[in-house]
Amino acid sequence: MKPSLFILSFILFIGIASAIQVRVKDAKGRKVLNSVPYHLGPATAAKGGGFKLTDTANNKKICPYNVVQDPSAANLGDTFKFTHNYNRPKYLHTEGIVGIDSGYPETGPCQKSTYWTIPDADAKAPDNLVTTGGGFEEDITCFQLVEYPKPTNPKVPSYMLQHCPYRCGGGPDIFHNVSVYLDNGVRRLVPRGGTPFEFVFHKVSK
């Protein structure tokens, strides 16, 4: 299949899949709770570890913190909370707008590290990379979950993330599929670009 035809079929598949709202499940098939911390990682260990916050970029200290992927599959990374911005249901579901809480303590030295944020989705890196710092229900922090159309393992629930500023009052009526971008050797998340990033939820061990 030609690349252009593959991309078109992938987009059509996403459009069909995204029309149905379903409960989100973790890597073991358990329902994911709304506004409860979970680890986020790739669908396979071959693609690295979980996501985490970092206070360093290009050997300089930063605040708010960036969201990066741990290179080691042995590390689950930090925990993040997905929170629906309406009705506050018990469980997460696809197709509903969410804010992604960084999980950073409000009393820490960098209190600006709030929700996952894309400063400018139409810009080039680093301004279009996922960081933190926005407020809940702002267009720059507006995301939704979609079932991954062609999962690596059909037995493991996996998802992709879409940035949807228009659904929170900003920008044109479009959404951006979030993919992985290599930024100076560090794996970051970015709207647009390559194949949408496939990830799973991992329940936090007690």
N, C-alpha and C positions, 0 to 999 in steps of 0.2 A: 504494500500500500504506500502511495506517495505521502511524504510528510504532510503536505497541505491537507490531503484527504483524511489522514490520521487525526490531525488537530481538529478538523471540522467535526469528525465523528465523535471525538472526545468531548467537544463542547456540547454537541447535541445530547450525548449521553448524560452529561452533567445537568443539562436543562431538564431532561425527563426525570432524572433521579431527584433533583432538587424540588420537584413539584409536590413531593409527598413528605409530610412531617412525621418523623419517627423518634422514638426515645433513643437517647445516646447511651451506649454501653461501654464498659471498660474492656481491657484486653482479655478478661476472663468471662465476659458476657454478663456482668452485673450492671444494673442501671446506674448511671452516673448522676449523683445528686447535684442539684442546683446550688451554687454559691458555697461549695465545699472544696477544700484543696485537693488537687490531684497532680501527679507527675505526668508530664507529656513527653513522649518519645517516638522515634521512628517505628515503622511497622516491623522492621527486622534489625537485629543487632549489627548486621553488616553495614548499616548506615549511621553508626555512631550512637551516642548516648542521649540523655534527656536534655531538656532546655533549662536554662538557668539565667540568673542575673549576673552581670559583671560590672565592676566599678572602674574598669580600665579599657581604654581604646587607644590604639597606636602608642602604647607605653605612657599614656597620660591618664590621670584620675578624672572621672566624669561623674556628673550628677545632673539629671536623673540617669539611672543605670540602663544599660542596653540588655536586650534579650539575645542570648547566643546558645548554640548547641554544644554540649560537652563532647569532645572527640572520642571519649572512651565509652564503649557500650556497657561497661560495668557500672557506670554512674547514671542514676535516674534523674539527676539534676534537682532543681528547686521545685516547689509546689506552686500551682496557680489556681485561682478560682474563676470559673466561668459563671457569670450571673446574668440571667435574663432581665431585661430592663422593663418588663411589664408582667403583671399578674403574679410574678414570683412563684412559679410552680415548684413542686417538690423535686422533680427530675428535669435534667436537661433534655432538650429535643432539638432536632435539626430545624433549619429554616427560621429559627427565632433569633432576634437580635440579642447579642451578649456583649457585656463588658468583661475583659479579662484582667482580674486583679493580680498585680505582681506579687502579692503576698508579703511585700516588704513591710516591716513593722513601722507604725506611725511615729514611734519614738526614736527611730534610728537616725544616724547622721545625715541620711539623704532622704528626707521626707517627700521629695518631689517624685520619687519612684512609685508611681501610683498604678495606673492601668496601661496595658499594652497600647502603644500609640504609633501611628504612622503619620509623621509630621506633614508630608506632602507626597501622596501616592503617585502624582504625575511627574515628580522630579527624578533625578538620577541619584544613585548612591553617593553619600550616605543619607541624604534627606528623605529617601523613601524606604529606609530600613526600619524594621520594628524595634522600637525602643520603649520607654515608659515616660510618664509625665502628664498625660491628659486626664481629664475628669470624666466621671461616669456619664454616659449618654451624650457625649460629644461626637461630632462627625469623625474626628480623627481617632476615636477609640471604638468605632462601631464595627462589629464583626458578626458573622454567622457561621454555623457549622453545617457541613453537607456530608452525607455519606460518600466515601470514596468510591467512584464508579467502577473501577477495576482493581479491587483489593489484592495485595500481594498474597494474602492467605484468606480465602473466603470464610474460614472458620473463625477468624479474629476480626471483630468490629473495628474498622478504621475510618478515618475522617479526613477531610480537607477543610481549610479555613478560607473564608472569603471576607475581604474588607469592603464594607458597604456604607460609605459616608452619607450617601443620599437618603438612607433609611433613618438617619439621625439628624436630618435637616440640612445636609450640606452636599454640594456637588451635583453633577448630572445623575440621571437615573441609570447607573451602571454599578457593577461590582467588580472587584479584582480578586482573582485567585492568588493565594499566597504560596510562593515557592521558596526554595533555598537558594541563597546567594553567598558566594565565597568572597568575603571582604577582608583582604590582607591576611588570608589564611584562616580566618574565623568564619564558621558557618552561621549565617544570619538568615532571617526571614524577610521576604520582600514581596510586595504586590506586583503582579505581572512577571514576565520573564519566562522561565522554563516550565516544566511539568509541575502541576500543583503538588505540594508536599503532603505525603501520606503519613498520618500519625495516629497513635493510640493513647488512650487514657490508662494510667496505672494507679490503682488505689494506694493510698498512703499506708504503710505498715505501722501498726500500733506498737 
